Amino acid sequence: MSGRLDTLSSIWITGASSGIGESVTRALIRGGHQLIVTGRRSEPLEQLKALAPERITVATADTTSKDELQQIAPSLEAHGDLNMAILNAGTCEYIDIANYNSDVIEKNIETNVIGTARCIDIALPALRRTRAKGLPATLVIVGSSAWWFPFARAEGYGASKAALAYFAQSLRADLSVEGIDVVLVSPGFVKTPLTERNDFPMPFLVSAEDAAERIVSGLAKGHHEIAFPKRFTWILKCLGALPQTLIDRMAASMARKGSSEQETKE
């Protein structure tokens, strides 16, 4: 559907208290939209609400918790029909291969994949009610461009984002008959609290504000795939298309000893 944001919409955003989620929220506030904002910490959400108290509903929840999500489910239609859900909450934890621990894999999968899937438990029924009235409904899943190339130490994070990409594309196929759009967002490196702890070079780093503008612009134009910055994402796609032996050699050459790093975007 083109022109998704041409009219004022009711939008749910997870991971809204920091990073990309916060910047997307601020951009949508400027657009006059009505928002339901979710994160684990209520204080930054209340600060966002203060920017437009009449148009923002705070729905504090941990997206990995079924119970907490069910408790906020009624809030998704606090401003009327839910037109869009932007599922952005996630985490990133790297593996120290010398001290391999499967818990790192579990934490990435639990937050990035299971948390997103659980959000759809409550978002999809609301979006279906919107479509039943002939109104536009869009499901947006924020992943990462990391899954296009096997980066060292990213076994957990990259695998979770690869799963999200497949998940989003399969949902798009299943929901197309219902007229519900599914959009996959694949950012490169974005300057957020999540990436500030990275101890490696981050090429083509963009600000969270820049990322938000690209996402909102892509949604407004009706895109189903939003990947940026183009120079970085095209490089990764080209690398991923090389023969596997070359990919393996390149990935191995980038490997080094490292320590686990964790941060969660809420």
C-alpha positions as CSV (number, residue, x, y, z in Angstrom):
1,M,0.0,0.0,0.0
2,S,1.4,3.4,-0.9
3,G,0.9,6.5,1.1
4,R,0.6,4.6,4.4
5,L,1.2,7.7,6.5
6,D,-0.6,10.2,4.3
7,T,-3.4,10.5,6.8
8,L,-3.1,10.5,10.6
9,S,-2.6,7.0,11.9
10,S,-2.6,5.1,15.1
11,I,0.7,3.3,15.5
12,W,2.2,1.0,18.1
13,I,6.0,1.2,18.6
14,T,8.1,-1.2,20.7
15,G,11.6,-0.4,21.9
16,A,10.5,3.2,22.0
17,S,12.5,4.4,25.0
18,S,15.9,4.6,23.2
19,G,17.8,4.4,20.0
20,I,16.0,3.9,16.7
21,G,12.6,3.3,18.5
22,E,12.8,6.7,20.3
23,S,13.9,8.5,17.1
24,V,11.1,6.9,15.1
25,T,8.6,7.9,17.8
26,R,9.8,11.5,17.7
27,A,9.5,11.6,13.9
28,L,6.0,10.2,14.0
29,I,5.0,12.7,16.8
30,R,6.1,15.5,14.4
31,G,3.9,13.9,11.8
32,G,0.9,14.3,14.0
33,H,0.2,10.6,14.5
34,Q,-1.3,8.9,17.5
35,L,1.1,6.6,19.2
36,I,1.2,3.7,21.7
37,V,4.8,3.4,23.0
38,T,6.2,0.4,24.7
39,G,9.4,-0.3,26.5
40,R,10.5,-1.9,29.7
41,R,11.2,1.4,31.5
42,S,8.3,3.8,32.0
43,E,10.3,7.0,32.7
44,P,11.7,7.6,29.2
45,L,8.3,6.7,27.8
46,E,6.6,9.3,30.0
47,Q,9.1,11.8,28.7
48,L,8.0,11.0,25.2
49,K,4.4,11.3,26.2
50,A,5.1,14.8,27.5
51,L,5.8,15.9,23.9
52,A,2.2,15.3,22.9
53,P,0.2,14.1,25.9
54,E,-3.1,13.9,24.0
55,R,-1.7,11.7,21.2
56,I,0.6,9.3,23.1
57,T,-0.4,6.3,25.3
58,V,2.3,4.7,27.4
59,A,2.1,0.9,27.5
60,T,5.1,-0.3,29.6
61,A,5.9,-4.0,29.0
62,D,8.7,-6.5,28.5
63,T,8.1,-7.8,25.0
64,T,9.4,-11.2,26.0
65,S,6.6,-11.6,28.5
66,K,3.3,-13.0,27.3
67,D,1.5,-11.8,30.5
68,E,2.8,-8.2,30.2
69,L,1.9,-8.1,26.6
70,Q,-1.6,-9.4,27.2
71,Q,-2.1,-6.7,29.9
72,I,-1.3,-3.9,27.4
73,A,-3.3,-5.4,24.5
74,P,-6.3,-3.1,25.1
75,S,-4.0,-0.1,24.8
76,L,-3.3,-0.8,21.2
77,E,-6.6,0.6,20.2
78,A,-6.6,3.4,22.7
79,H,-6.7,5.9,19.8
80,G,-9.1,3.9,17.6
81,D,-8.2,1.5,14.9
82,L,-4.6,0.3,14.9
83,N,-3.1,1.1,11.5
84,M,0.5,0.1,12.1
85,A,2.7,-1.9,14.5
86,I,6.5,-1.1,14.4
87,L,8.2,-4.0,16.3
88,N,11.6,-2.7,17.1
89,A,12.6,-3.9,20.5
90,G,15.7,-6.0,20.5
91,T,19.1,-6.8,22.0
92,C,22.6,-7.5,20.9
93,E,25.1,-9.8,22.7
94,Y,28.3,-11.0,21.1
95,I,30.0,-14.3,21.7
96,D,33.5,-14.7,23.0
97,I,34.3,-17.9,21.2
98,A,37.1,-18.8,23.6
99,N,34.4,-19.0,26.3
100,Y,31.5,-20.2,24.2
101,N,28.2,-20.1,26.1
102,S,24.9,-21.0,24.5
103,D,23.1,-18.6,26.9
104,V,24.3,-15.8,24.5
105,I,22.4,-17.5,21.7
106,E,19.4,-17.9,23.8
107,K,19.3,-14.2,24.9
108,N,19.5,-13.0,21.3
109,I,16.8,-15.4,20.1
110,E,14.5,-14.8,23.1
111,T,14.4,-11.0,22.7
112,N,14.8,-10.5,19.0
113,V,12.8,-13.4,17.7
114,I,10.5,-14.7,20.4
115,G,9.8,-11.2,21.7
116,T,8.8,-10.0,18.2
117,A,6.6,-13.1,17.7
118,R,4.9,-12.5,21.0
119,C,4.2,-8.9,20.1
120,I,2.3,-10.2,17.0
121,D,0.1,-12.2,19.3
122,I,-1.6,-8.9,20.3
123,A,-0.8,-6.8,17.2
124,L,-2.3,-9.1,14.6
125,P,-5.8,-9.3,16.0
126,A,-5.9,-5.5,16.2
127,L,-4.6,-5.0,12.7
128,R,-7.2,-7.6,11.4
129,R,-10.0,-5.6,13.0
130,T,-8.7,-2.5,11.2
131,R,-8.6,-4.3,7.9
132,A,-12.1,-5.6,8.4
133,K,-13.2,-2.0,8.2
134,G,-11.4,-1.5,4.9
135,L,-8.6,0.5,6.5
136,P,-4.9,0.1,5.9
137,A,-2.9,-2.1,8.3
138,T,0.8,-2.6,8.3
139,L,3.2,-4.7,10.4
140,V,6.8,-3.5,10.5
141,I,9.6,-5.7,11.8
142,V,12.9,-4.1,12.5
143,G,15.8,-6.5,11.9
144,S,19.4,-5.8,10.8
145,S,21.6,-6.1,7.7
146,A,24.0,-8.2,9.8
147,W,22.5,-11.5,8.6
148,W,23.7,-11.0,5.0
149,F,27.3,-11.9,6.0
150,P,28.7,-14.2,8.7
151,F,30.4,-11.7,11.0
152,A,32.7,-13.1,13.7
153,R,31.2,-13.1,17.3
154,A,27.7,-12.5,15.8
155,E,26.6,-16.2,15.9
156,G,23.7,-15.3,18.2
157,Y,22.8,-11.8,17.0
158,G,23.2,-12.6,13.3
159,A,21.2,-15.8,13.6
160,S,18.4,-14.0,15.4
161,K,18.2,-11.3,12.6
162,A,18.3,-14.0,9.9
163,A,15.4,-15.6,11.6
164,L,13.5,-12.3,11.8
165,A,14.1,-11.7,8.0
166,Y,12.7,-15.2,7.1
167,F,9.8,-14.7,9.6
168,A,8.9,-11.3,8.1
169,Q,9.0,-12.6,4.6
170,S,6.9,-15.6,5.4
171,L,4.3,-13.5,7.3
172,R,4.2,-11.2,4.2
173,A,3.2,-14.2,2.1
174,D,0.6,-15.5,4.5
175,L,-1.0,-12.1,5.3
176,S,-1.1,-10.8,1.7
177,V,-4.5,-12.4,1.2
178,E,-5.8,-10.4,4.1
179,G,-4.4,-7.1,2.8
180,I,-2.1,-6.6,5.7
181,D,1.3,-5.3,4.6
182,V,4.5,-6.6,6.2
183,V,7.6,-4.5,6.0
184,L,11.1,-5.6,6.9
185,V,13.6,-2.9,8.0
186,S,17.3,-3.9,7.7
187,P,19.5,-1.1,9.1
188,G,23.3,-1.0,9.0
189,F,25.2,0.4,11.9
190,V,23.2,3.1,13.7
191,K,24.6,5.2,16.6
192,T,22.5,4.1,19.6
193,P,23.1,3.0,23.2
194,L,23.2,-0.5,21.7
195,T,26.1,0.2,19.4
196,E,28.1,2.6,21.6
197,R,29.7,-0.4,23.4
198,N,30.9,-2.0,20.2
199,D,34.7,-2.2,20.2
200,F,35.2,-2.5,16.4
201,P,34.9,-0.1,13.5
202,M,31.4,0.5,12.3
203,P,31.5,1.6,8.6
204,F,28.9,4.0,7.2
205,L,27.5,4.7,10.8
206,V,24.4,6.8,10.7
207,S,22.6,8.6,13.5
208,A,19.4,7.3,15.1
209,E,17.6,10.4,13.7
210,D,18.9,9.7,10.2
211,A,17.7,6.1,10.5
212,A,14.3,7.2,11.7
213,E,13.8,9.5,8.8
214,R,14.8,6.8,6.3
215,I,12.3,4.3,8.0
216,V,9.4,6.8,8.1
217,S,10.1,7.9,4.5
218,G,10.2,4.3,3.3
219,L,7.0,3.5,5.1
220,A,5.3,6.5,3.6
221,K,6.4,5.5,0.1
222,G,4.9,2.0,0.5
223,H,8.2,0.1,0.5
224,H,8.1,-3.5,1.8
225,E,11.9,-3.7,2.3
226,I,13.8,-0.8,3.9
227,A,17.6,-1.3,4.0
228,F,20.1,1.5,4.6
229,P,22.6,3.0,4.2
230,K,22.6,1.7,0.6
231,R,26.4,1.7,0.2
232,F,26.8,-0.6,3.1
233,T,23.8,-2.9,2.5
234,W,24.7,-3.4,-1.2
235,I,28.3,-4.3,-0.2
236,L,27.0,-6.9,2.2
237,K,24.6,-8.3,-0.4
238,C,27.4,-8.5,-3.0
239,L,29.7,-10.2,-0.5
240,G,26.9,-12.7,0.4
241,A,26.6,-13.6,-3.2
242,L,30.2,-14.7,-3.5
243,P,31.2,-18.4,-3.5
244,Q,31.0,-19.9,0.0
245,T,34.7,-20.6,0.1
246,L,35.5,-17.0,-0.4
247,I,32.9,-15.9,2.1
248,D,34.4,-18.3,4.7
249,R,37.9,-17.0,4.0
250,M,36.8,-13.4,4.4
251,A,34.9,-14.0,7.5
252,A,37.7,-15.9,9.1
253,S,40.2,-13.1,8.3
254,M,37.9,-10.7,10.3
255,A,37.7,-13.0,13.3
256,R,39.6,-12.1,16.4
257,K,39.4,-12.6,20.1
258,G,36.8,-10.5,21.8
259,S,34.7,-10.1,24.9
260,S,30.9,-10.5,25.1
261,E,29.1,-7.2,25.0
262,Q,25.5,-6.7,25.9
263,E,23.0,-3.9,25.7
264,T,19.3,-3.9,25.3
265,K,17.2,-1.4,23.4
266,E,14.0,-0.8,25.2
